Amino acid sequence: MEDVAVRSPAVPTRTTDVRADEPTGPRRLRIIAVLGALIALGPLTIDMYLPALPSIGADLGAPDSTVQLTLTGTLLGLGLGQLLIGPLSDVVGRRTPLIAGTALHVLASLACLIAPNIAALGALRVVQGVGAAAAMVVAMAVVRDLWSGRAAATALSRLILVMGIAPILAPTLGGAVLLSTSWRGVFGVLAALGAALLVLAAFALPESLPPQRRRQPHFAPVLRTYGTLLTDREFVLLLIVAALAMTALFSYVSGSSFVLQQQYGLDQQTFGLVFGAGAVALIGASQLNVVLLNRFTTMRIVVSSLAVATAAGLVMIALTTTGTGGLVGFLVPLWVVLGAMGFVMPNAPALALGLHGEAAGTAAALLGACQFGLGALIAPLVGVLGNDGPAMAVIMTAGAAVALVALAAMVRLSNRTVPAA
């Protein structure tokens, strides 16, 4: 029964448009490198200003929980932007929305540079998130345009490796910028990086969606497509799994600067290094995932990883609540949780997107919107619960545990509807 439960949910076999001309060799590596650089714009936008969160509050006279709402605004923009840009990319192709969205990100970053108060900064961060959403949803859709099945999961793992450089470098880069300027300088650097990626998008990424595969430019079909996706119970359950898996990452992003700097006394530069270590755990797991895919099914990896994340999260709750082990007692189980999510993050989206290759842009948009929409809710929740280690541990563990329950429901549903492989 276990093998059936693990194999049969790999229902992306329903997709009928598997391509025979999937990029391989140097061309594959080049495309993944470009996509990784573009998709990194989102993590850079989220993470680079993390070391400055306490100083933003002091400069603009805002409490910590209000400052965290600027992060919520970014995540909200990323979610809403993907809902709009994903279907648009299915109609007009991938390049035009990508270039327009990246340009919007550059303009919003420049406006953040001169934001007069916390309300203006929060609103501009929403616009900035919308711009960054273009790169993220288009990159996911391009992967589905060019690869399918296990090849898509492998490509996403490589994509996360390239994208993972951003969360490692972003807080450290932000801390370095803060050595010579204020938090406003961080947004100047983001504008410059966005401009460089705009040039890359314009000249280095070919169109992956030919005209004959594009959808009709009508609003009603878009709504019908969303309706089709949301009535597919297997897709919805995988959507929930993918979104909840991101809870751990967003809890870490939202609360880490306060927990590590205020509770454990790290300075801005040391925080950047410790934050990067967590990203290393996530990235290392995502690359080991490529090896494991040669031996285990995608579903088996996701199930096992969520179980490990839940167990490690429970340990983290116990250690942080009792104060056992200090900083080490917080970081070790935290890194285990992040490492486990490094296996879930490429595999759950690959399973979900494989169900609807005929609407990859819209499916990727819905996937991203759910992930970042949930992140927008999680970011202030860490602050509301206290901005401390136990608060972060509880939210991360709850996300992993509920995702595991959703995955079990998906397994039972698939066993009833899909013959064992």
C-alpha positions in Angstrom: 0.0 0.0 0.0 2.8 2.4 0.8 4.3 2.1 -2.7 0.9 2.7 -4.2 0.4 5.7 -2.0 3.7 7.1 -3.0 3.7 6.4 -6.7 0.1 7.0 -7.7 -0.1 10.7 -6.6 2.5 11.5 -9.2 -0.5 12.4 -11.3 1.3 14.9 -13.5 1.0 12.0 -16.0 -2.4 13.6 -16.9 -0.5 16.3 -18.8 -0.6 15.5 -22.5 1.8 18.1 -24.0 5.1 16.6 -23.1 7.7 18.2 -25.3 10.1 16.2 -27.4 12.6 19.1 -27.7 13.3 19.7 -24.0 16.6 21.7 -23.7 19.6 19.7 -22.7 23.3 20.2 -22.2 24.8 23.8 -22.2 21.5 25.3 -23.5 19.6 23.9 -20.5 22.2 25.2 -18.1 22.2 28.7 -19.7 18.4 28.9 -19.6 18.3 27.8 -15.9 21.0 30.3 -15.0 19.1 33.2 -16.6 15.8 32.1 -15.0 17.6 31.8 -11.6 19.0 35.3 -11.9 15.6 36.7 -12.7 13.7 34.8 -10.1 16.2 36.0 -7.5 14.7 39.5 -7.8 11.9 38.4 -5.4 14.1 37.1 -2.6 16.4 40.1 -3.0 13.5 42.4 -2.7 12.2 40.5 0.4 15.5 39.9 2.2 18.0 42.7 1.5 16.4 45.1 3.8 15.9 42.7 6.7 18.9 43.9 8.7 17.4 47.4 8.5 14.0 46.6 9.9 14.8 47.8 13.5 16.4 51.0 12.1 13.4 51.7 9.8 11.1 51.6 12.8 13.4 54.0 14.8 13.8 56.4 11.8 10.1 56.5 10.9 8.7 56.3 14.4 6.9 53.0 13.8 6.6 49.9 16.1 8.1 46.6 15.1 4.8 45.0 14.1 4.0 48.0 11.8 7.5 47.8 10.2 6.8 44.1 9.5 3.7 45.2 7.5 6.1 46.6 4.9 7.2 43.0 4.4 3.6 41.9 4.3 3.0 44.5 1.6 5.8 43.0 -0.5 4.4 39.5 -0.2 0.9 40.8 -1.0 2.2 42.4 -4.1 4.1 39.3 -5.1 0.9 37.3 -4.7 -1.5 39.7 -6.5 1.0 40.4 -9.2 1.3 36.7 -10.1 -2.5 36.3 -10.3 -2.5 39.1 -12.9 0.8 38.4 -14.7 0.4 34.6 -15.0 -2.7 34.6 -17.1 -1.4 37.5 -19.1 1.8 35.6 -19.9 -0.4 32.7 -21.2 -2.0 35.2 -23.7 0.9 37.4 -24.9 3.9 35.3 -24.2 6.4 35.3 -21.4 8.8 38.1 -22.4 6.5 41.2 -22.5 5.1 40.8 -18.9 8.6 40.0 -17.6 10.1 43.1 -19.0 7.2 45.4 -18.0 7.1 44.0 -14.5 10.8 44.3 -13.9 10.7 48.0 -15.1 7.9 48.6 -12.6 10.1 47.1 -9.8 12.9 49.5 -10.7 10.6 52.5 -10.5 9.0 51.4 -7.2 12.5 50.8 -5.7 13.5 54.4 -6.6 10.3 55.7 -5.0 11.0 53.6 -1.8 14.3 55.5 -1.6 12.5 58.7 -0.8 9.5 57.4 1.1 8.5 60.0 3.7 6.7 57.7 6.2 5.9 54.1 7.0 2.5 54.2 5.2 4.1 55.3 2.0 6.9 52.8 2.3 4.3 50.0 2.8 2.3 51.0 -0.2 5.4 51.2 -2.4 6.5 47.8 -1.2 3.2 46.4 -2.6 4.0 47.9 -6.0 7.6 46.7 -5.7 6.3 43.2 -5.1 4.0 43.3 -8.1 7.0 44.1 -10.3 9.1 41.3 -8.8 6.1 38.9 -9.3 6.6 39.1 -13.1 10.1 37.5 -12.9 8.9 34.8 -10.5 5.8 33.6 -12.3 7.3 33.8 -15.7 10.3 31.8 -14.6 8.1 29.0 -13.3 6.0 29.1 -16.5 9.1 28.9 -18.7 10.2 25.8 -16.8 6.8 24.2 -17.5 7.0 25.4 -21.2 10.3 23.7 -21.7 10.3 20.6 -19.4 7.9 18.2 -17.8 7.7 15.5 -15.1 10.9 14.6 -13.4 12.9 16.9 -15.7 10.8 19.8 -14.5 11.4 18.9 -10.8 15.1 18.7 -11.6 15.1 22.0 -13.4 13.3 23.6 -10.4 15.9 22.2 -8.0 18.7 23.8 -10.1 16.6 27.0 -10.3 16.5 27.1 -6.5 20.2 26.7 -6.4 20.7 29.8 -8.5 17.9 31.6 -6.7 19.3 30.5 -3.4 22.3 32.8 -3.8 19.9 35.7 -3.3 18.8 34.9 0.3 22.4 34.1 1.3 23.8 37.3 -0.1 20.8 39.6 0.4 21.0 40.2 4.2 24.8 40.3 4.1 24.7 42.8 1.2 22.1 44.8 3.1 24.3 44.9 6.2 27.2 46.0 4.1 25.1 48.8 2.5 24.1 49.9 6.0 27.7 50.3 7.0 28.0 53.3 4.6 24.4 54.6 4.3 21.0 54.4 5.8 18.2 51.9 5.1 17.2 54.1 2.1 20.4 53.1 0.4 19.2 49.5 0.3 16.5 50.5 -2.0 18.9 52.3 -4.3 20.9 49.1 -4.6 17.6 47.2 -5.4 16.8 49.7 -8.1 20.3 49.1 -9.7 19.9 45.3 -9.5 16.5 45.5 -11.0 17.9 47.6 -13.9 20.6 45.0 -14.5 18.1 42.2 -14.5 15.9 44.1 -16.9 18.7 44.2 -19.4 19.3 40.5 -18.9 15.6 39.7 -19.5 15.5 41.8 -22.7 18.6 40.3 -24.3 19.2 36.8 -22.8 15.8 35.1 -22.5 14.1 33.9 -25.6 10.3 33.5 -25.9 9.3 30.0 -24.7 5.6 30.1 -25.6 5.0 30.1 -29.3 1.9 31.9 -30.7 0.1 28.6 -31.5 0.2 27.6 -27.8 -1.1 30.9 -26.4 -4.6 31.3 -24.9 -7.3 33.6 -26.2 -7.2 37.2 -24.9 -10.5 37.1 -23.2 -11.4 37.6 -19.5 -14.0 34.9 -19.3 -11.6 32.1 -20.3 -9.2 33.3 -17.6 -11.9 33.0 -15.0 -12.8 29.6 -16.4 -9.2 28.5 -16.2 -9.0 29.6 -12.6 -12.3 27.8 -11.9 -10.9 24.6 -13.5 -7.8 24.7 -11.4 -9.7 25.4 -8.2 -12.2 22.6 -8.8 -9.3 20.1 -9.3 -9.1 18.6 -5.8 -5.7 17.1 -6.3 -4.3 20.4 -7.6 -5.8 22.3 -4.7 -4.4 19.9 -2.1 -0.9 20.2 -3.7 -1.4 24.0 -3.8 -2.0 23.9 -0.1 1.0 21.8 0.5 3.2 24.1 -1.5 1.9 27.2 0.2 2.1 25.8 3.7 5.7 24.6 3.0 6.6 28.3 2.4 5.2 29.1 5.9 8.5 28.0 7.4 10.5 30.3 5.0 8.3 33.3 5.5 8.3 32.9 9.3 12.1 32.8 9.2 12.2 35.8 6.9 9.8 37.9 8.9 11.0 37.1 12.4 14.7 36.3 12.1 16.0 39.9 12.2 14.1 40.6 15.5 14.8 37.2 17.1 18.5 37.0 16.2 19.3 40.7 16.8 17.0 41.6 19.7 16.6 38.2 21.6 20.0 36.8 20.9 22.0 40.0 20.5 23.6 39.6 17.1 24.7 42.7 15.2 23.5 43.5 11.7 26.5 41.9 10.0 26.5 38.7 12.1 22.8 38.4 11.5 23.4 38.4 7.8 25.9 35.6 8.1 23.6 33.5 10.3 20.6 34.2 8.1 22.7 33.0 5.1 23.6 29.8 6.9 19.9 28.9 7.0 19.6 29.6 3.3 22.6 27.2 2.8 20.6 24.5 4.5 17.7 25.0 2.2 19.8 25.2 -0.9 21.9 22.2 -0.1 18.7 20.1 0.4 17.3 21.3 -2.9 20.4 20.1 -4.7 20.5 16.8 -2.9 16.9 16.5 -4.1 18.2 16.1 -7.7 20.1 13.0 -6.6 17.2 11.6 -4.6 14.9 11.9 -7.6 16.9 9.2 -9.3 16.0 6.8 -6.5 12.7 7.9 -5.0 9.4 9.2 -6.3 8.7 12.9 -5.9 5.8 12.2 -3.6 7.9 10.0 -1.3 10.4 12.8 -0.9 7.8 15.4 -0.1 6.1 13.1 2.5 9.3 12.3 4.3 10.5 15.9 4.3 7.3 17.2 5.8 7.5 14.5 8.5 11.1 15.5 9.4 10.2 19.2 9.4 7.3 18.6 11.8 9.5 16.6 14.2 12.3 19.1 14.1 9.7 21.9 14.6 8.4 20.2 17.8 12.0 20.0 19.1 12.5 23.7 18.3 9.3 24.6 20.2 10.5 22.7 23.3 14.0 24.1 23.2 13.0 27.8 22.7 10.2 27.7 25.2 12.5 26.3 28.0 15.5 28.3 26.8 17.5 25.1 26.5 20.7 25.5 24.4 20.4 29.2 23.9 21.2 30.3 20.3 22.5 26.8 19.3 19.3 25.2 20.6 17.3 27.6 18.4 19.5 27.4 15.2 20.0 23.6 14.9 16.4 22.5 14.7 15.7 25.7 12.7 18.2 24.6 10.0 16.8 21.1 10.0 13.3 22.5 9.2 14.7 24.8 6.5 16.7 21.9 5.0 13.5 19.7 4.9 11.7 22.5 3.1 14.5 22.6 0.6 13.1 19.2 -0.6 9.5 20.3 -0.5 9.8 23.6 -2.3 10.8 22.2 -5.8 8.8 19.0 -5.7 5.4 20.2 -4.5 5.2 22.9 -7.3 6.5 20.4 -9.9 3.7 18.0 -9.0 1.0 20.7 -9.0 2.2 22.3 -12.3 2.4 18.9 -14.0 -1.3 18.5 -13.6 -2.1 21.5 -15.9 0.6 22.0 -18.4 -2.0 23.5 -20.8 -2.3 26.5 -18.5 1.2 26.7 -17.0 1.2 30.5 -16.6 -2.2 30.6 -14.8 -1.3 27.5 -12.7 2.0 29.0 -11.7 0.3 32.3 -10.9 -2.2 30.6 -8.6 0.5 28.7 -7.0 2.7 31.8 -6.4 -0.3 33.8 -5.2 -1.2 31.2 -2.6 2.4 31.0 -1.4 2.9 34.7 -1.1 -0.6 35.4 0.0 -0.1 33.1 3.0 3.3 34.7 3.5 1.6 38.1 3.7 -0.5 36.7 6.6 2.4 35.0 8.3 4.8 38.0 8.3 2.9 40.1 10.9 1.7 37.1 12.8 5.2 36.4 14.1 5.3 39.9 15.4 1.8 39.7 17.0 2.9 36.5 18.8 5.9 38.2 20.3 8.8 38.3 17.7 10.7 35.6 19.7 12.0 32.1 19.1 8.9 30.3 20.4 6.6 32.3 18.2 8.6 31.5 15.1 8.9 27.9 16.1 5.1 27.4 16.6 4.3 29.0 13.2 6.9 27.0 11.3 5.8 23.7 12.9 2.1 24.3 12.4 2.8 25.0 8.7 4.7 21.7 8.2 2.2 19.7 10.2 -0.9 21.0 8.3 0.9 20.5 5.0 1.5 16.9 6.0 -2.2 16.4 6.7 -3.1 17.9 3.4 -0.7 15.7 1.6 -2.2 12.6 3.3 -5.6 13.7 2.0 -4.2 14.0 -1.5 -2.7 10.5 -1.3 -6.0 9.1 -0.3 -7.8 10.9 -3.1 -5.3 9.8 -5.7 -5.5 6.2 -4.5 -9.2 6.3 -5.3 -8.9 8.0 -8.7 -5.5 6.9 -10.2 -4.5 3.3 -10.7 -1.2 2.3 -9.0 1.9 2.8 -11.2 
